[in-house]
Amino acid sequence: MEEYMLIFRHEDGRKIASPEQMQVWMKQTMDWIGGIAAQNKFVVGNGLHFDESRVVGYNGVVTNGPFGDIKETLGGYITVKAVSVDEAVAFAKGSPVLQGEGNTVEVRRIAKGDGVH
């Protein structure tokens, strides 16, 4: 079994939801993750804050961001165990993140010293 990272991208992270909507989304997310965990396939996950973030570029140039240059934001990730990329994609399709128009879930196999770059 391989591990895959499901990366949550929000088309416009500057949109602020109401506290009530955030509570609904958090419950949906916890229920979704709970379903994966019930199959013993959830590994870890975290949301990412937008404050106190920086982008370090070539020659050590540091900018506030990442929101300064791009509209899309990285909202968080989870890692799951799956027998194939197709199973990981099936998990991703259930993500509440996809309720937002333009939002995506990127699915990437985690390299574990297997020589794949």
N, C-alpha and C positions, 0 to 999 in steps of 0.2 A: 504494500500500500504506500502511496506517495503522499506528500503534503503539498497543498496548494494554498496560495494566498489569494483572498478575494479582496480587492482594493476598491473602496467606494469613492467614486468621483461625483461631485455635485457641480452641475453646470454653472450655477451662480451662488457661491457660498456667502455672498453678501446679503442674501434674502434672510430675513429674521422671522422665524415662525413664532406664533404666540406660545405662551407657556402651556396652554391646554393642548395645542397641536403637538408640541414637543413631547408631552406626556403620552399622547396616543402613539406617536412614532416609536418612542422608547419601549412601550409595551409590545408593540408589533415586532420590534427588533428582538426583544428578549424572548418572545414566543418563538420567533423564527430560529434564533440560536438554540433555544431549548429543544426544538425538534431535531436539530443536527446533533446536539449533545446526547439526546436520547438514543441515537444510533451509535454512540461512542465515537463520533467522527469530528467533534469540535476540539481544537487544540488550544487556541488563544485568540484574543481579539482586543482591540483598543480603538477608541475614538481619538481624534487629534484636535487640539485647540488651535485656533487661528491667531491668538495673541502670542506675543513673545516668540514669533517664528522669524527665521532669517534664511536667506539663500546665499550659500557661499559658492562663488564662481571661479573661473579661471583667474590666476594670479592673486587669489585671495580676496577678490572683490566681494564685499558683503552688502546685501540689500535687504531691506525689510520685505517680508513677503511670506509666502509666494504670491500673495494677492496683488502685488504692485504691477506685475507684468502679464498675468493671465486672469481670466475671468473664472475659469474652472478651478475648483479646489478639491483637495484630497481630504475626505472627511474621516477616514479611518480604514480599518482592515480587520479581517479575521483569517485565521489559518485553520484549514480543515484537512482531514485525512480522506482520501478518495482512491478508488481502484483505477480511475482514469480521469482524464481532463473532462470527459463528458459527464461523469458523476459530479465533479466539482462545478461544472456549468449548471447542472440541474439544481445544486444548492444555491448558486448565484441567482438563478431565475426567481427564487422565492424571496429575495431580499426586499424589504420594504423601501429601501433607497430608490428602487426603480419606480416608485409611485410618482417621483418628481420628474417632470418632462425634461429630457436632456441628460438626466443622471445616468451613470453607467456603473457596472461592476466589472472590473478587469480581473481575469482569472490567470494566475501565473503559477507554474510548478516551481517549488522551492528547490534550488540546487543544493545538494548535500555532498559535496566532494565527488560528484559523479563526472566531472570533466566537461559538463555541458555549460556553455557560456551564453 
